[in-house]
Amino acid sequence: MPPNAPAHLLILAAASAAPGCRGALAALQLPALSALLAELTPAPLARLPDDALDTPAERALAQAQGLAGDDGRLPWAAAAAVAAGLPPAQDWAFLTPCHLEVGMNQVRLTDPAQLALPADQAEALMASMAPYLAEDGIVAERWQNGRWLAHGEPFRGLATASPERVLGEDNLNAWLPANPLLRRLQNEMQMLLYTHPVNDAREAQRLVTVNALWISGCGSWPAVPPRPPAVQVVDALRDSARLGDWAGWSAAWQRIDATACAALLQRLRAGEPVALTLCGPQGSRRFDGRPRAALARWLSRWRQPRTDQLLEGL
């Protein structure tokens, strides 16, 4: 860690625009977080345009990890490949098996996590898809966390949106890769998957079928690897937020408050510089600070918005 770098806590899905979240926030008691917010200095809310390919959390996480890239070009797959010990000198991408719900006037992406696709089914699907991918210079290397790590020339310089970014969108055409080759490939995969034995078996079990591949996280690993600052990423809120389980989300927040937030507060009061970043659907906000005198802390509490109001604004 660089000298004098703050201890940094980054919390994903700290708030949601869903009405149920607002009700949960009104009843949520987070004493350690409230104390931190009273003592730290907030930066302006970092918002992205409505049509941005990145989510606020992705952009904040990249910044915290020292990862650079324009909108939709953060090399998440390359970072995962390097972490998995795969050769960095490739143009990497995530290939996520998914299910598209096609209606009369809309096409929506079902949360890929709902597939819960086991490795043997993923391998069977890829065995069928691999020859088509190879024709376009794409090789799938490894199944990891519900998606494939793949590399190939078609991913070079490609701007994409993650599955998380497009959940809830009604028209996915605007979010598909602007590459005719890859759009054709995605259409071929849809036709191939339509009658695949894996999907026949899943339908028999009344499970969500796989009818598409989502491409995201494209890019190559930089020749000079980044040296990210030390940051603790907390993602324990994301699953319950995506499911709309606000009781579970509130319980997770209270656990985070009692552990990670309390530990950060303790470090601040022990004399260390600290940083806190909270990510929501509209943007992210970073808070920085050093220990302050008791009177300054007391006065700051009167100027600080209530914690629930601050989280709602994310």
N, C-alpha and C positions, 0 to 999 in steps of 0.2 A: 504494500500500500504506500502511495506517495507520502512524503512527510506532511504532517498537519492535515491530512485528508480526514474529513468527518466520517464518523460511523453513520452509515446511510441505510435507512429502512424504506423499502418501496412496497406499497400495498396495492395489489390489483383488485379491481371490482369493489372499491371502497364505497361505491354508491351506484345506484341504478335509476333510470328514468321511470321504471315501472311504478304504478300507484301503490302496489303492495310494499314497495321499499320505503316509500314516504311514511307509511303507517308504522313500519318497523323502526325507522329512525326516530320517530317521535317518542317511542318508548325505550329506546336504547340508552343504556348508561355505560359510558366509556371513560372512566375517571383518568386513567393514564394518558389516553389520547387527548382528553380535554386539557390536562396539565401541560402536555407537550405543545399543543396549539397556542396556549396562553404564553408560553415562553419563547417560541420560535418566531422568526420573521418570515412571512409568506412572500413568495414571488407571485407575479401575476398569473392568473389561470392560463395555462398553455393550451389553446384551442386549435383544432385543425379544421380546415374547410369541410363543409358537409359532404363533398364528393371526394374527400381524401381516401386513398387506398389503405393507409395505415390507420390503426386505431390509436387513440391517445395513449393507451397502455403500452402498445408496441413501440411508439415513438419514445416514451419516457424510459422504457426498459432498455432500448437501444442506446439512448444517451447515457444511462447509468452504467451500461456495460462497455462503453467505448466503441460501439458499433456504428459505423457511418453508412449513409445511403440516402438517396432521394426518396420521395414518396413512392411507396410500393416496391422499393428496391433495397430494402434492408436484407442482407444475406443470411437469413435465419437458417436455411437448410445447410449452407456452407458451414455455419457455426456448429450445427448439430453434427455434421460429417466430421469436422475436425475433432470435436469432443468424443466421437465414436472411433477415432483412430483411422479414419478413411483419408485417402489422398486429398489434400486441399486444392491442388491445381486442377480444378474442374469447375464447370458451371453447374451448380447444384440447384435442386428444387425439391419441395415436398409434393408428393402425389398422394392425395388423401381420398380413399374410397368414400363415397357419399351417396346419399339418396336425394334426388330432386323430385319435389312434388309439383306436378304439372297440372295446372287448372285451366279454365277457359281463357282467362286474361292474365295469368301470372305463373311464374316459375319460382318456387321457393326452395331453399336449401334446408333440409332437416339437419339438426345438430349431429355431426358425425359421431359424437360420443354415444349417441343412442344405438348405433350399430353394434357396439361391443364386439367387433369382428375379431374372432380368435385367429391365432397365427396360422393354423392349418388352412383355414378358409382363405386367408390373405395370400398364402403361398399358391393355392390352387387357382385363385383369380389371376395372380401375376404370371403363372405359367402359361395361361391363355393369352394374356395381354402382351407379354414380353416380345414376341416376334413382331407385332405391330409397332411397338415402341422402338425396337431395334432398326426398323426400316427408316425411322426418322432420326437415328443417331442417339437414342435415349436408352440408358441402362439403369435399371432399378437395382440398387446395391443392397439395401437392408430395410427390413420391416422394423419400425421403431415408433412406439407410442401411438399406434393406430394410423400410421401413414408410412409411405415409402420414402426413403432417401434415394433420389435419382440424380443422374447427371447427364448432360448432353448439350451440344451447341445451341439447340433451339431456346435454351433458357438464358442465353447470354443477353444481358441488358434488359430483361423482360420485367415490366412492372406488373405486379399482381396484388390481389387482396386476399387476406387469409379467410378461411371459413368463418372464423369468429366475426370478422368484419361484415360479412354479408348476411349473417343470420337475421331474419326478419325482413329482408329486402324482397319486394314482390317481382321485380324484373331484374334477372341476373345477367342479361345481355351486356349491360353497361359495365359489369364487373368481370367479364371473361377476358382472358389475355388477348391483347390486340396483335395476334399473330395468326394468319390464316392457316398455317401448317398445324398449329396446336388446336385450333378450333376444329379443323377436320379430324384430327386425332381424337379429340374428345367425342365427336359425333360417332366415330368408328367404335370407340369403347362403349358408348351407350348401346349400340346395336349388338355388340358382342356380349355384353352383360345381360341383355334382355332375356336370353334363353339359357343362361349359364347354369350348370348343375348345382353350383353353390347356392344360387338364388332359388332354384327349385326346392332345395332342402330347407332354406330359410323360410320360404313361403309356407311349406308344410308345417313348420314350427311356429307360424304366425309371427315371424321376425321381420324387421325392416330389411328390405333387399338393397343391394348395391347396384345402382344404375348409372353411375358416373364417376369420373376422377376429377378432383379439384386440384389445380396447380397453384402453388404459392411459395413464398419464401425464396424467390430466385436470386441468384447472385454468386459471385466467386469470392473466396477468402482473400483478403488483401495480402499483397506481397510482404508488407510489414504488418504483422499481426498487432491488433490493438492491445494496449495494456490497461484493462478496465480497472477502475477504482473498486475498492471493496464495497459490495452492496448486498444486503440481505433482502431477497425477493420473497414476498408472502403472497401465495396464490390460493390460500385456503378458502377464499370467499367466492371464487369463480364458479364452481360447480353448482352451489346452491343458488347463486344469482341467475345462472342460465336456466335452471329448472323452475325458478320462481318460488323456491322454498325459503320464504322470508323468516320463518321460525329458525330453520337451520342456519340461514345466513346470519341472523342476530346472535345465535349461539356461537358461531365461528368467530364473529367480531369480538365477542366478550372474551373468548380464549386468546385471541390475538392481543387484545388490550391488556390482559393479565400477564402475558408472557413477553412478546416482542416489544410492545409499546412501553410496558413497565421497565423492561431492561434498557431501552433507549433513554427513557427518562432518568433512570439511575445513572447512566453514563454521563448524561448532560450535567446532572447535579454533582457528579464526581469531578467535574472540571474538563470534560472532553467536548470538543466541537462535534455536533451531530447534525444530521439531515434527515428529513422525512419527506417522502413523495407519496401523495394519494392520487389514485387514478380512478376516474369515473367515465361515464359514456360521452360527456361533452368535452372533457379535457383532463389535464393533470395539473397538480399544483405542488410545488416543492417548498419546503419550509426549512430554513437554516438558522443556526444560532449557536451561541456560546453561553455558558452559565451567566446568569444575571443576579443582581442583588435581590433580596426578598422584597423590598419596596417596589422595584421595577417589575417584578413578577406580579405583585398584587395589582399594580396599576394596569398592567397589560390585560388582566382578566376583564376589566370593565370595557376595554376597547375591542376585545375579541368577540366576533359573532358566536352564537351558540354552536356547539359541535354539530348538531343535526342540521342546522341551517348551512353551515359550511360544507358539509358532505353533500347536501342536496344540490349545491351549486356546482358540483364537479361535472 
